[in-house]
């Protein structure tokens, strides 16, 4: 009897020690990197947000929605709250920004907006909420940056309207931003506009930049450190059936299962390689820069003519110095992404 009790106490002691060690190994709030996510809440945005929100070494302070991008404000807001509920996160403020770019009226076709509004048919899998959308994204950006006692990084995975408007409202916030990790642009490859809308005459721009080129130009010229994850890199990384099969083997958490179900109902997209790891790639690089190599380029955003609007071009005389992600190890990226989800 005494021996059994003694063994039981040893087991309890060992478990307590293990729990204590795990708690001590977790980074404290002060040690965690601080992020704001600025997103237009498409399918790849959802995957990127789940990844970054799961990182134990990162604290997301706010999520701002670029309402002139992939999705309309109301469903994008609801889907974002659903993703947070899936992760059992309650304390991150979310708000929509302007529905129109700083100049012009460019927008995605209705088919893309519908796909993003419904997260390609997977939105119904998220917890429901009845909260009305907030439209205070610009003020939320400014307020969050000023209230942070530490430098803040921004994961920008949509049009740059919110960030440009925030800089216009309060230029001093740039001193609180340590880095903007931006998915956007096409430098030495073709743009991706015509893949979605064949009627467009522009073959050089990427959607996030094209939708609000004035905002992109202002952010590029702001003097803030920017790491660009362009189509040159993301087009090498399709979301394919191989990734689906790897996720099929292990999708033990609610968030991993959500991504699996999303892909399960959109296998045609995977077979045709219509989806790429656009925003998840930017999120992984933002969390760990050792995944890729970089080079500095002097870049401008073209504002005219229409056939060149949104083009991201090298201009050694007038360009802003931008750090560009160039190469990544696909197998290592996939392993890290799946590890975080699970």
LINFENUR-V812864 format. One line per field, one symbol per residue. ss: DSSP state (a for helix, b for strand, c for the rest). psi: psi as a letter, one per 20 degrees, with the letter a starting at -180 (. if undefined). Layout:
# LINFENUR-V812864
ss = ???
psi = ???
This chain:
# LINFENUR-V812864
ss = caaaaaaaaaaaaaaaaaaaaaaaacccccccbbbbbbbcccaaaaaaaaaaaacccbbbbbbbbcccccccaaaaaaaaaaaaaaccccccbbbbcccccccccccccaaaaaaaacccccaaacccccccccccaaaaaaaaaaaccccbbbbbbcccaaaaaaaaacaaaaaabbbbbbbcccccccccaaaaccccccccccaaaaccaaaaaaaacccccbbbbcaaaacccbccaaaaaaaaaccccaaaaaaaaaaaccaaaaaccccbcaaaaaaaaaacaaabbbbbbbbbbccccccccccbbbcccccbbbbbbbbbcaaaaaaaaaaaac
psi = gggggghghgggggggggggggghhpqrghiqqpqppoqjlaghggggggghhipijppohqpppnijchqqgghggghghggghhjlpikoqpqqaqiqrhpakqrqqhhgggghhjlkjihiiqpqqjpqpqkkgghgggggghipiqqpqpookaqkgggghghhgnhiihiiohqooporqofjrqajghhgniiqiojiqqghghhmhgggghghjiiqppopnrhhghiimqoahggghghhhomhrhhhhggghghhjlhhhghjliqrlfhhghgghhhoiiirqqqpqoqropirrhijpipoqpnigiqqoppppgqqoghhggggghggh.
